[in-house]
Amino acid sequence: MTFPAIPDDAPFSGEQRAWLAGFMAGLNSRLVEAEATSAASVARPRLSILFGTQTGNAEQVAQEAAAAARAQGFDPEVMGLDDVDMPRLAAMERVIVATSTYGEGEMPDNAHLFWQALSAPDAPRLEAVGYAVLALGDSAYDGFCQAGKLIDTRLEQLGARRLASRLDCDVDYERACAGWIASTLPQFPRPKGAEAPLAPVAAASTAPARAEWSRRNPYPACLAVSRRLSGSESAKDIRHYEFDLTGSGLTYEAGDALGVMPLNDPVLVKALLARLGAAWEQPAPSGDRPLGEALLRHYEIRTPSRELIAAIEARAGDDQLTHVLRHGDREALDAWLWGRDVLDLVDLNPALSFDLAEFLGWLRPLQHRAYSISSSPLAHEGSVHLTIAAVRWQREGRQHGGVCSTHLADRLAEGGQAGIFMSPNKAFRPPTDPAVPMIMVGPGTGIAPFRGFLHHRKAQGAEGRNWLFFGDQHQASDFIYADELAEMSRDGVLTRLDLAFSRDQAEKIYVQTRMRENGRDLFAWLEEGAHVYICGDASRMAKDVEQALHDVIVVHGGLSAEAAADYVARLRREKRYQRDVY
């Protein structure tokens, strides 16, 4: 459709005719553009890809789904779950949800607000929405893929149409996700006029380029520095590590994590081989490597898998294991398993023998360990730093240890190599505005990302105020990075430092104690726009700190408990409350 030309006999002067001709030409141009846009919108139907993530994996999967969707003629939009309110969700016609599960079946941090709204009694009906859910999880934990299962069920309850079956992925998720995406995208309906296959849209310009180095292909980095931070009298062995990135092409931002590929303890491998009646050099059942090398590099022998636990229970005749497993009491099972590794389980009945191929089938693949980066690329060019506590314990007369923490502390010397890769965490970043205040709560090794934040702000010359709550057991032996923090305090980079050393007095004092003691100032900082960050143990510390934050808001904000919860929800929504917990 176009507007007609001006008739020759129309009563207009030459100047008027020229003006009208130009005006109508502009209208016609806009009309053609609008029609083209309308045709394009029909040809490329919108697909909303929503992600819930704790460490960035689900976001990467969402971006890969978007690239595949574009190649199939869709117009994908990728968003974090907390960026989607219910009216916006109800207006979406085609939705893919890719979400991880955090902890024991909880929603990841960037999906809390979305789930609260979706599960609320007044959530809207969603009959217009067609959806599919891709869930990432770890079968070693209770509540495997629970976040994805909950969202999938709730969407169906609200009338949304499930267009493809949910896929629940374990730690080796890449290939399964790619297959699911390829088979699921054709299930999404196209509007009339777009049913025919469309010319593929190049995906190269749509998905962020993946780094050459990844979980599947880690970079062999040289360990340049390995230094103990905790004192000789400390009950802990906390260390500072620096990996050389020269020539790797690896980049990161303050707040990201580093994946480290560990090796199992050779002592444990040899003990397990002896128990199985096998030799290091004999071929693994797969035939592609010696059995000892396979157990050293490729199998998880520290944490027993569910399959191994079930197989041992069925064969060992251990009454206690049978009782806790068959009664379905997860807490009792966790308590029974605490500190036990694969060798402990096979030793429950020394008379048991195993078929090697079957036994290896019960083991999970050895996975990387992710650690919060404790450096800033602005201040530490060409290197990446970690702050890690070596985990060790005795059980029934045998030394046990964390897989990666003791690999780095005890078996990887300076100059040695470890496979590493970057794990971006866009949901945990210092404020983009260098003038915005920061409140950081990071006891123990939870200080790691905040060391990076402070170095980042120092290199920026940022004027924003910075407040750190740090603590551990004893100031004399556990005050890690004390000299650096003192220097930053003198330089004005660290505005406030509140310390809590729990064992230096009769009454235990924790970081949440200091938060409450300084509640008036803390709330004032919040009212002035401060961002709040928490890093460290998720099971107790993070929950206690969040409760202290609520208490401070109630007491010093004069709010009810419900209003304080709304206040914290607003902080989350504004990306002013961020956590890196594990």
MARZA-171875 format. One line per 2 residues: number of its first residue (from 1); their letters; for each residue x, y, z of C-alpha. Coordinates in Angstrom, 3 decimals. Layout:
N
NUM) a) X Y Z ~ ...
END
This chain:
582
1) mt) 0.000 0.000 0.000 ~ 1.226 3.515 -0.907
3) fp) -0.332 6.965 -0.931 ~ -1.311 8.155 -4.458
5) ai) 0.507 10.903 -6.342 ~ -0.896 14.485 -6.341
7) pd) -3.318 14.896 -9.311 ~ -2.081 17.245 -12.042
9) da) -5.199 19.396 -11.783 ~ -5.035 19.812 -8.007
11) pf) -5.273 23.551 -7.080 ~ -1.770 23.904 -5.573
13) sg) 1.001 26.309 -6.364 ~ 4.368 24.913 -7.444
15) eq) 5.830 25.515 -3.997 ~ 2.867 23.855 -2.287
17) ra) 2.987 20.923 -4.702 ~ 6.704 20.394 -4.017
19) wl) 6.140 20.481 -0.244 ~ 3.226 18.000 -0.430
21) ag) 5.161 15.691 -2.731 ~ 8.018 15.564 -0.231
23) fm) 5.633 15.032 2.678 ~ 3.828 12.141 0.946
25) ag) 7.123 10.593 -0.135 ~ 8.140 10.556 3.535
27) ln) 4.831 8.924 4.501 ~ 5.278 6.285 1.811
29) sr) 8.820 5.606 2.965 ~ 7.685 5.096 6.548
31) lv) 4.805 2.905 5.373 ~ 7.162 0.683 3.391
33) ea) 9.471 0.468 6.419 ~ 6.557 -0.434 8.704
35) ea) 5.358 -3.125 6.308 ~ 8.879 -4.544 6.081
37) ts) 9.160 -4.560 9.872 ~ 5.780 -6.273 10.158
39) aa) 6.823 -8.891 7.609 ~ 10.078 -9.464 9.456
41) sv) 8.249 -9.890 12.747 ~ 6.062 -12.548 11.139
43) ar) 9.042 -14.204 9.530 ~ 11.102 -14.227 12.723
45) pr) 8.878 -15.118 15.694 ~ 10.008 -13.965 19.139
47) ls) 11.420 -16.617 21.488 ~ 12.097 -15.670 25.124
49) il) 15.006 -17.582 26.689 ~ 15.119 -17.114 30.458
51) fg) 17.951 -18.304 32.665 ~ 18.516 -18.879 36.356
53) tq) 22.171 -19.246 37.264 ~ 24.536 -19.356 40.214
55) tg) 27.872 -19.804 38.462 ~ 27.142 -18.831 34.848
57) na) 26.562 -22.266 33.293 ~ 22.836 -21.795 32.694
59) eq) 23.453 -18.369 31.176 ~ 25.974 -19.876 28.759
61) va) 23.431 -22.552 27.814 ~ 20.828 -19.809 27.262
63) qe) 23.195 -17.950 24.937 ~ 23.869 -21.137 22.985
65) aa) 20.126 -21.756 22.702 ~ 19.732 -18.210 21.362
67) aa) 22.395 -18.816 18.717 ~ 20.669 -22.007 17.621
69) ar) 17.275 -20.247 17.628 ~ 18.535 -17.470 15.379
71) aq) 19.936 -20.040 12.980 ~ 16.419 -21.524 12.798
73) gf) 14.775 -18.187 12.064 ~ 13.609 -17.156 15.539
75) dp) 14.168 -13.754 17.139 ~ 15.490 -14.770 20.585
77) ev) 15.617 -12.561 23.662 ~ 17.811 -13.751 26.560
79) mg) 16.995 -12.546 30.085 ~ 17.713 -13.485 33.685
81) ld) 14.671 -14.868 35.491 ~ 14.592 -12.062 38.059
83) dv) 14.359 -9.536 35.209 ~ 10.964 -10.973 34.230
85) dm) 7.841 -9.926 36.134 ~ 4.540 -11.801 35.841
87) pr) 2.760 -9.433 33.397 ~ 5.744 -9.674 31.073
89) la) 5.812 -13.465 31.388 ~ 2.081 -13.701 30.636
91) am) 2.633 -11.757 27.403 ~ 5.282 -14.180 26.141
93) er) 4.160 -16.765 23.591 ~ 7.294 -18.913 23.383
95) vi) 9.537 -19.477 26.423 ~ 12.573 -21.617 27.161
97) va) 13.706 -21.682 30.797 ~ 17.268 -22.850 31.465
99) ts) 17.994 -22.985 35.175 ~ 20.492 -24.494 37.547
101) ty) 19.707 -25.637 41.081 ~ 21.615 -24.194 44.009
103) ge) 22.485 -26.092 47.181 ~ 19.984 -28.701 48.272
105) ge) 17.234 -28.004 45.771 ~ 17.044 -24.191 46.028
107) mp) 16.554 -21.573 43.356 ~ 19.737 -19.876 42.133
109) dn) 20.247 -16.325 43.370 ~ 18.976 -14.621 40.222
111) ah) 15.697 -16.586 40.288 ~ 14.466 -15.868 43.839
113) lf) 12.141 -12.994 42.952 ~ 10.820 -14.762 39.849
115) wq) 9.963 -17.884 41.849 ~ 8.307 -15.886 44.615
117) al) 6.025 -14.244 42.063 ~ 5.416 -17.409 40.042
119) sa) 4.522 -19.482 43.108 ~ 2.330 -16.781 44.677
121) pd) -1.417 -17.458 44.961 ~ -2.168 -14.420 42.778
123) ap) 0.147 -15.424 39.920 ~ -1.592 -14.836 36.556
125) rl) -2.915 -17.531 34.258 ~ -0.509 -18.351 31.438
127) ea) -2.642 -20.073 28.789 ~ -1.002 -18.066 25.998
129) vg) 2.493 -19.302 26.923 ~ 4.147 -22.286 25.268
131) ya) 7.264 -23.370 27.149 ~ 10.018 -25.902 27.712
133) vl) 12.412 -26.251 30.662 ~ 16.061 -27.256 30.660
135) al) 17.360 -28.042 34.158 ~ 21.016 -28.223 35.225
137) gd) 22.037 -29.945 38.430 ~ 24.391 -32.280 40.234
139) sa) 23.087 -35.735 41.137 ~ 25.482 -35.870 44.096
141) yd) 23.160 -33.454 45.897 ~ 19.668 -33.910 47.220
143) gf) 17.084 -32.031 45.193 ~ 18.732 -32.841 41.854
145) cq) 17.488 -30.281 39.284 ~ 14.776 -29.272 41.752
147) ag) 14.608 -25.635 40.619 ~ 13.844 -26.707 37.042
149) kl) 11.303 -29.272 38.232 ~ 9.475 -26.695 40.358
151) id) 9.302 -24.104 37.572 ~ 8.180 -26.728 35.046
153) tr) 5.358 -27.919 37.302 ~ 4.227 -24.433 38.274
155) le) 4.071 -23.201 34.674 ~ 1.843 -26.167 33.852
157) ql) -0.370 -25.453 36.892 ~ -0.883 -21.901 35.631
159) ga) -2.112 -23.158 32.264 ~ 1.047 -22.792 30.170
161) rr) 1.500 -25.423 27.439 ~ 4.529 -27.682 27.761
163) la) 5.886 -28.014 24.219 ~ 8.765 -30.381 25.027
165) sr) 9.650 -32.639 27.928 ~ 11.984 -31.210 30.547
167) ld) 15.591 -32.363 30.396 ~ 17.399 -32.859 33.726
169) cd) 21.166 -32.598 33.153 ~ 23.935 -33.785 35.445
171) vd) 27.393 -32.225 35.661 ~ 28.344 -33.394 32.140
173) ye) 25.631 -31.344 30.517 ~ 27.024 -29.834 27.291
175) ra) 26.232 -32.591 24.792 ~ 22.827 -33.360 26.312
177) ca) 21.881 -29.660 26.279 ~ 22.881 -29.250 22.639
179) gw) 20.779 -32.249 21.632 ~ 17.774 -31.036 23.628
181) ia) 17.968 -27.547 22.117 ~ 18.145 -28.974 18.590
183) st) 15.107 -31.202 19.126 ~ 13.072 -28.662 21.128
185) lp) 13.239 -25.563 18.915 ~ 11.124 -27.132 16.106
187) qf) 8.361 -27.758 18.674 ~ 7.718 -24.029 19.077
189) pr) 4.881 -22.835 16.815 ~ 5.396 -20.170 14.200
191) pk) 2.750 -17.598 13.278 ~ 0.786 -17.968 10.049
193) ga) 2.949 -17.171 7.089 ~ 6.078 -18.425 8.803
195) ea) 5.416 -22.185 8.796 ~ 7.793 -22.843 5.921
197) pl) 11.485 -23.296 6.749 ~ 13.262 -19.991 6.728
199) ap) 16.683 -19.121 5.422 ~ 19.080 -19.660 8.318
201) va) 20.269 -16.575 10.132 ~ 24.011 -16.592 10.757
203) aa) 24.665 -17.399 14.389 ~ 28.165 -15.994 14.466
205) st) 26.965 -12.486 15.255 ~ 24.476 -13.608 17.895
207) ap) 26.329 -15.721 20.422 ~ 29.322 -14.505 22.376
209) ar) 32.481 -16.198 21.162 ~ 33.437 -19.091 23.412
211) ae) 36.939 -19.017 24.769 ~ 39.389 -21.488 23.294
213) ws) 39.981 -22.778 26.809 ~ 37.048 -24.359 28.629
215) rr) 35.995 -27.082 31.022 ~ 36.436 -29.576 28.191
217) np) 39.732 -28.048 27.129 ~ 41.445 -26.377 30.131
219) yp) 44.505 -24.221 29.744 ~ 47.695 -25.766 31.226
221) ac) 48.650 -22.831 33.448 ~ 51.892 -22.500 35.367
223) la) 51.504 -22.048 39.125 ~ 53.728 -19.018 39.685
225) vs) 53.092 -18.464 43.423 ~ 51.971 -20.772 46.227
227) rr) 52.156 -19.053 49.620 ~ 50.663 -19.930 52.992
229) ls) 48.608 -17.097 54.481 ~ 47.474 -18.532 57.813
231) gs) 49.932 -18.602 60.693 ~ 51.742 -21.650 62.022
233) es) 49.427 -21.780 65.042 ~ 46.268 -21.750 62.931
235) ak) 43.978 -24.757 62.733 ~ 43.625 -23.953 59.031
237) di) 45.946 -24.074 56.048 ~ 44.855 -21.124 53.894
239) rh) 46.987 -20.385 50.860 ~ 47.406 -17.756 48.185
241) ye) 47.941 -18.983 44.615 ~ 48.853 -17.133 41.437
243) fd) 48.561 -18.675 37.963 ~ 50.414 -17.188 35.007
245) lt) 48.087 -16.301 32.104 ~ 50.770 -15.002 29.747
247) gs) 49.949 -15.979 26.172 ~ 46.784 -17.866 27.132
249) gl) 44.258 -15.363 25.827 ~ 42.257 -15.932 29.023
251) ty) 40.528 -12.856 30.439 ~ 38.329 -12.270 33.460
253) ea) 36.624 -9.600 35.530 ~ 36.556 -9.002 39.261
255) gd) 33.870 -11.298 40.667 ~ 34.440 -14.197 38.256
257) al) 35.441 -17.708 39.301 ~ 38.290 -19.897 38.123
259) gv) 37.747 -23.548 37.300 ~ 40.663 -25.795 38.302
261) mp) 40.959 -29.382 37.074 ~ 42.444 -31.443 39.936
263) ln) 44.109 -34.838 40.109 ~ 43.180 -37.366 42.772
265) dp) 45.631 -38.171 45.539 ~ 47.942 -40.944 44.231
267) vl) 48.032 -42.443 47.739 ~ 44.257 -42.873 47.671
269) vk) 44.381 -44.259 44.127 ~ 46.970 -46.876 45.102
271) al) 44.994 -47.857 48.211 ~ 41.828 -48.255 46.148
273) la) 43.659 -50.332 43.521 ~ 45.015 -52.598 46.266
275) rl) 41.512 -53.050 47.666 ~ 40.201 -53.939 44.206
277) ga) 43.059 -56.382 43.632 ~ 44.213 -54.414 40.593
279) aw) 47.486 -52.898 39.406 ~ 48.221 -49.333 38.276
281) eq) 49.572 -50.375 34.863 ~ 46.864 -52.837 33.907
283) pa) 44.559 -51.548 31.180 ~ 41.356 -49.820 32.241
285) ps) 38.204 -51.591 30.976 ~ 37.926 -48.919 28.289
287) gd) 41.336 -50.037 27.027 ~ 42.606 -46.533 26.290
289) rp) 44.780 -45.922 29.360 ~ 46.260 -47.649 32.428
291) lg) 43.748 -48.181 35.229 ~ 45.806 -46.120 37.695
293) ea) 45.853 -43.134 35.317 ~ 42.098 -43.436 34.811
295) ll) 41.455 -43.313 38.567 ~ 43.990 -40.511 39.023
297) rh) 42.601 -38.216 36.320 ~ 39.089 -39.169 35.301
299) ye) 36.994 -40.606 38.151 ~ 35.585 -39.049 41.329
301) ir) 36.854 -41.217 44.181 ~ 36.490 -38.686 47.003
303) tp) 32.679 -38.282 46.985 ~ 30.701 -41.511 46.522
305) sr) 27.991 -41.378 43.848 ~ 24.395 -42.381 44.503
307) el) 24.916 -45.412 42.260 ~ 27.917 -46.560 44.299
309) ia) 26.096 -46.026 47.605 ~ 23.125 -48.084 46.406
311) ai) 25.370 -50.842 45.034 ~ 27.406 -51.089 48.249
313) ea) 24.265 -51.095 50.395 ~ 22.842 -53.988 48.377
315) ra) 26.035 -56.040 48.797 ~ 27.781 -55.035 52.031
317) gd) 25.240 -56.091 54.633 ~ 25.907 -52.977 56.717
319) dq) 22.855 -52.509 58.947 ~ 23.452 -48.810 59.620
321) lt) 23.807 -47.898 55.939 ~ 20.758 -49.983 55.061
323) hv) 18.727 -48.279 57.784 ~ 19.498 -44.689 56.785
325) lr) 19.238 -45.364 53.050 ~ 15.974 -47.296 53.067
327) hg) 14.239 -44.896 55.449 ~ 14.799 -42.028 53.032
329) dr) 16.196 -39.753 55.746 ~ 18.526 -37.494 53.775
331) ea) 19.950 -35.755 56.846 ~ 20.759 -39.089 58.483
333) ld) 22.368 -40.321 55.258 ~ 24.429 -37.147 54.929
335) aw) 25.592 -37.530 58.541 ~ 26.549 -41.155 57.902
337) lw) 28.405 -40.275 54.681 ~ 30.233 -37.272 56.159
339) gr) 33.983 -37.722 55.722 ~ 33.694 -41.080 53.920
341) dv) 35.220 -41.562 50.496 ~ 34.902 -44.383 47.944
343) ld) 37.532 -46.501 49.704 ~ 35.639 -46.199 52.997
345) lv) 32.523 -47.601 51.331 ~ 34.181 -50.598 49.661
347) dl) 35.907 -51.336 52.981 ~ 32.552 -51.743 54.727
349) np) 32.774 -55.411 53.827 ~ 36.350 -56.574 53.169
351) al) 35.015 -59.833 51.678 ~ 33.336 -58.042 48.774
353) sf) 34.916 -58.309 45.329 ~ 34.037 -56.200 42.311
355) dl) 33.996 -56.438 38.558 ~ 36.173 -53.514 37.440
357) ae) 33.969 -52.396 34.560 ~ 30.887 -52.474 36.775
359) fl) 32.695 -50.684 39.595 ~ 33.927 -47.870 37.339
361) gw) 30.371 -47.520 36.037 ~ 29.283 -46.560 39.556
363) lr) 31.774 -43.667 39.730 ~ 31.092 -40.161 38.513
365) pl) 33.515 -38.265 36.270 ~ 36.112 -36.206 38.135
367) qh) 34.907 -32.593 37.964 ~ 36.664 -29.270 38.142
369) ra) 36.444 -27.199 41.307 ~ 35.416 -23.542 40.982
371) ys) 37.002 -20.890 43.209 ~ 36.226 -17.192 43.560
373) is) 38.996 -15.163 41.958 ~ 40.829 -12.938 44.456
375) ss) 42.508 -10.576 41.985 ~ 41.627 -7.847 39.502
377) pl) 42.898 -7.777 35.901 ~ 43.349 -4.020 36.318
379) ah) 45.871 -4.576 39.099 ~ 47.272 -8.025 38.302
381) eg) 47.796 -8.084 34.568 ~ 48.781 -11.483 33.188
383) sv) 47.840 -13.481 36.272 ~ 44.881 -14.749 38.249
385) hl) 44.862 -15.252 42.047 ~ 43.009 -17.690 44.306
387) ti) 42.600 -17.918 48.096 ~ 41.898 -21.501 49.193
389) aa) 41.797 -23.408 52.472 ~ 43.241 -26.920 52.210
391) vr) 40.656 -29.398 53.528 ~ 42.047 -32.318 55.556
393) wq) 40.638 -34.692 58.164 ~ 41.250 -38.027 59.850
395) re) 38.734 -40.852 59.756 ~ 39.308 -44.281 61.276
397) gr) 43.042 -43.760 61.319 ~ 43.354 -42.746 57.666
399) qh) 44.182 -39.269 56.334 ~ 41.533 -37.791 54.027
401) gg) 41.632 -34.600 51.990 ~ 39.697 -32.393 49.641
403) vc) 40.501 -33.314 46.046 ~ 41.560 -29.958 44.606
405) st) 42.575 -28.069 47.756 ~ 45.160 -30.696 48.746
407) hl) 46.244 -31.186 45.124 ~ 47.220 -27.516 45.039
409) ad) 48.622 -27.337 48.565 ~ 50.472 -30.653 48.811
411) rl) 51.204 -31.946 45.322 ~ 51.544 -28.970 42.951
413) ae) 54.753 -27.024 43.464 ~ 55.542 -23.595 42.068
415) gg) 56.420 -24.065 38.412 ~ 54.009 -26.975 38.035
417) qa) 50.946 -26.888 35.789 ~ 47.225 -27.251 36.363
419) gi) 44.345 -27.123 33.895 ~ 42.272 -23.963 34.375
421) fm) 39.463 -22.076 32.660 ~ 37.420 -18.965 33.400
423) sp) 33.889 -19.170 34.771 ~ 32.257 -15.724 34.359
425) nk) 29.837 -14.597 37.048 ~ 27.974 -11.578 35.704
427) af) 25.711 -11.617 38.746 ~ 28.599 -10.797 41.091
429) rp) 30.345 -7.624 40.061 ~ 31.494 -4.428 41.792
431) pt) 29.231 -1.472 40.991 ~ 29.662 -0.086 37.492
433) dp) 29.481 3.397 38.998 ~ 32.799 3.934 40.855
435) av) 31.096 6.429 43.188 ~ 28.620 3.874 44.614
437) pm) 29.441 2.563 48.132 ~ 30.127 -1.148 48.718
439) im) 29.429 -3.257 51.816 ~ 31.280 -6.597 51.697
441) vg) 30.812 -9.499 54.114 ~ 33.416 -12.229 53.642
443) pg) 34.763 -14.206 56.603 ~ 37.586 -16.700 56.076
445) tg) 38.267 -17.448 52.415 ~ 35.072 -15.531 51.660
447) ia) 37.345 -12.491 51.497 ~ 38.651 -13.737 48.121
449) pf) 36.457 -11.776 45.679 ~ 36.534 -8.696 47.903
451) rg) 40.314 -8.567 47.700 ~ 39.738 -8.462 43.944
453) fl) 37.030 -5.793 44.301 ~ 39.293 -3.573 46.406
455) hh) 42.252 -3.904 44.038 ~ 39.851 -3.176 41.163
457) rk) 38.621 0.026 42.800 ~ 42.114 1.098 43.747
459) aq) 43.262 0.693 40.130 ~ 40.172 2.591 38.952
461) ga) 40.814 5.444 41.319 ~ 37.194 4.981 42.386
463) eg) 35.867 7.458 44.932 ~ 33.120 5.189 46.279
465) rn) 33.371 4.176 49.941 ~ 34.193 0.530 50.769
467) wl) 33.283 -1.310 53.974 ~ 34.527 -4.831 54.705
469) ff) 33.344 -7.223 57.416 ~ 35.948 -9.960 57.897
471) gd) 36.469 -12.610 60.527 ~ 37.830 -16.040 61.383
473) qh) 38.902 -17.915 64.511 ~ 41.998 -16.091 65.865
475) qa) 43.382 -12.705 64.870 ~ 46.990 -13.703 65.551
477) sd) 46.957 -16.653 63.136 ~ 43.920 -16.285 60.859
479) fi) 43.931 -12.624 59.795 ~ 44.826 -13.265 56.146
481) ya) 45.858 -10.348 53.920 ~ 46.187 -8.198 57.053
483) de) 49.059 -6.151 55.597 ~ 47.201 -5.476 52.345
485) la) 44.059 -4.416 54.184 ~ 46.076 -2.131 56.466
487) em) 47.676 -0.495 53.439 ~ 44.309 -0.041 51.742
489) sr) 42.950 1.509 54.917 ~ 45.856 3.970 55.026
491) dg) 45.362 4.786 51.326 ~ 41.659 5.457 51.859
493) vl) 40.569 2.644 49.540 ~ 39.109 0.673 52.457
495) tr) 36.876 3.126 54.272 ~ 35.842 0.812 57.113
497) ld) 37.075 -2.560 58.338 ~ 35.146 -4.445 61.019
499) la) 36.744 -7.622 62.363 ~ 35.212 -10.597 64.169
501) fs) 37.530 -13.294 65.510 ~ 35.251 -15.836 67.121
503) rd) 37.708 -17.660 69.417 ~ 39.608 -14.721 70.873
505) qa) 37.135 -14.264 73.752 ~ 34.752 -16.357 75.798
507) ek) 31.702 -15.282 73.792 ~ 31.923 -16.089 70.102
509) iy) 31.762 -13.053 67.845 ~ 30.929 -13.388 64.155
511) vq) 30.613 -10.988 61.230 ~ 26.841 -10.878 61.733
513) tr) 27.512 -9.710 65.328 ~ 29.478 -6.756 63.969
515) mr) 26.749 -6.002 61.442 ~ 24.177 -5.662 64.198
517) en) 26.541 -3.601 66.372 ~ 27.053 -1.171 63.482
519) gr) 23.493 -1.384 62.253 ~ 22.771 2.347 62.301
521) dl) 25.660 3.127 59.954 ~ 25.013 0.061 57.833
523) fa) 21.407 1.094 57.221 ~ 22.533 4.635 56.437
525) wl) 24.869 3.265 53.766 ~ 21.982 1.253 52.301
527) ee) 19.809 4.359 52.179 ~ 22.649 6.130 50.360
529) ga) 22.631 3.477 47.612 ~ 25.286 1.021 48.791
531) hv) 25.574 -2.402 47.194 ~ 25.787 -5.375 49.590
533) yi) 27.883 -8.463 48.842 ~ 28.205 -11.762 50.704
535) cg) 30.748 -14.495 49.994 ~ 31.412 -17.762 51.797
537) da) 29.673 -20.723 53.350 ~ 26.073 -21.097 52.213
539) sr) 24.848 -23.576 54.800 ~ 25.149 -21.318 57.856
541) ma) 27.112 -18.097 57.401 ~ 25.177 -16.715 54.432
543) kd) 21.834 -17.427 56.098 ~ 22.959 -15.857 59.382
545) ve) 24.286 -12.783 57.573 ~ 21.056 -12.357 55.629
547) qa) 19.096 -12.595 58.872 ~ 21.355 -9.935 60.392
549) lh) 20.698 -7.729 57.366 ~ 16.942 -8.125 57.894
551) dv) 17.323 -7.342 61.598 ~ 19.305 -4.164 60.861
553) iv) 16.626 -2.983 58.431 ~ 13.844 -3.685 60.948
555) vh) 15.589 -1.945 63.856 ~ 17.126 1.042 62.111
557) gg) 14.620 1.418 59.297 ~ 11.648 1.219 61.632
559) ls) 10.052 -1.437 59.425 ~ 8.057 -4.577 60.066
561) ae) 9.594 -7.959 59.259 ~ 7.442 -8.138 56.131
563) aa) 8.476 -4.661 55.004 ~ 12.143 -5.534 55.651
565) ad) 11.752 -8.585 53.412 ~ 10.346 -6.288 50.716
567) yv) 13.318 -3.951 51.235 ~ 15.775 -6.815 50.658
569) ar) 13.754 -7.951 47.625 ~ 14.109 -4.434 46.206
571) lr) 17.860 -4.610 46.775 ~ 17.917 -7.873 44.823
573) re) 15.779 -6.407 42.045 ~ 18.093 -3.411 41.749
575) kr) 21.118 -5.765 41.695 ~ 22.311 -4.164 44.947
577) yq) 22.314 -7.415 46.935 ~ 24.595 -10.064 45.454
579) rd) 25.941 -13.324 46.834 ~ 28.733 -15.716 45.931
581) vy) 28.051 -18.597 48.291 ~ 28.954 -22.266 48.204
END
